[in-house]
Amino acid sequence: MGWLIQGSSTNSMASNVAVKQTIDYDQSMWYVTWIAFRNHKGALVGAAVLGVIVFAVLIGPFIYTVDPQYVDLSIKNQGFSADHLLGTDNLGRDLFAQLLAGGRIALAVGLSAMLLSLFFGTLIGVLAGYFRMLDGPLMRFTDLFLALPLLPLLLVIILLFRDVLRAAIGPEAGIFLLIVFVIGVTSWMQTARIVRGETLSLKEREFVKAAVSVGASNWSIVFRHILPNMLSPIMVSATLGVANAIITESTLSFLGLGFPPDFPTWGRLLFDGANFITLAPERVIWPGLAISLVVLSVNYIGDALRDAIDPRRRQLTV
């Protein structure tokens, strides 16, 4: 009996050691990723700048309570002052309040369009990579979208459906949903290709073959084994998708096809300020600087995540 008890104790100790090693391995992987991210100076600066901008556009309106749409022609085209930190436009509206309001719209559009794009890209990529019969049709469908001229397509879709959605939902909610949908369904292709490649690699791994051998269903394998192991490239694609969505929304607003003219967005502020660039160049500088800082910050964070996740690119100087 002694050898049986001793053997059971030994097996229990080995099991505990294995569990502890697994936990330590998971913790060490997250720690290594954090070290690699921390060593990317551009990402730290980008994260700090993005954090300040997000804090300003979300909390700022509760502190700086000026109405961004209030018109006062008696104070039009004024410069910096205590009452109006960045001055006023040609209608007497406060530029700083408009900049904060435009930032909320940019972040909302960027995050919403990114989530929609990520959903379509991940769904199509997983289906194409895991189910061989769907690979050819879905990848040709992806190639078709990649071959389309996206900006003219965006313009046509918005011109066709803008008035319909405005009448059905409202001028602000309707154009918001339209812009998010249009950006989301025209920017999923790169994510789909990345996810397809990862799926093709993962389905040849031993743990997936073991799940197949014990009779696990295809969807169980996809949701329990494939998707959790490709979160890293999806995260990188998500960060870059936010920047792309913000630039696209600003472009549409600058062309006059975004939100209503009286609704401040960074692209609309650029459009309105372009007519007064010689009289008040700061009207173009501030929204342009805000767009550039957000996009650069998000891109640096995405680059750092890619480098931190990829062992070949990692820099682990503690």
Secondary structure, DSSP 8 states (H G I E B T S, - for coil): -HHHHHHHHHHHHHHHHHHHHHHHHHHHHHHHHHHHHHT-HHHHHHHHHHHHHHHHHHHHHHHS---TT---GGGTT--S-SSSTT-B-TT--BHHHHHHHHHHHHHHHHHHHHHHHHHHHHHHHHHHHH-HHHHHHHHHHHHHHHHS-HHHHHHHHHHHHHHHHHHHT-HHHHHHHHHHHHHHHTS-HHHHHHHHHHHHHHTTSHHHHHHHHTT--HHHHIIIIIGGGGHHHHHHHHHHHHHHHHHHHHHHHHTT-SS-TTS--HHHHHHHHHTTTTT-THHHHHHHHHHHHHHHHHHHHHHHHHHHH-TTT-----
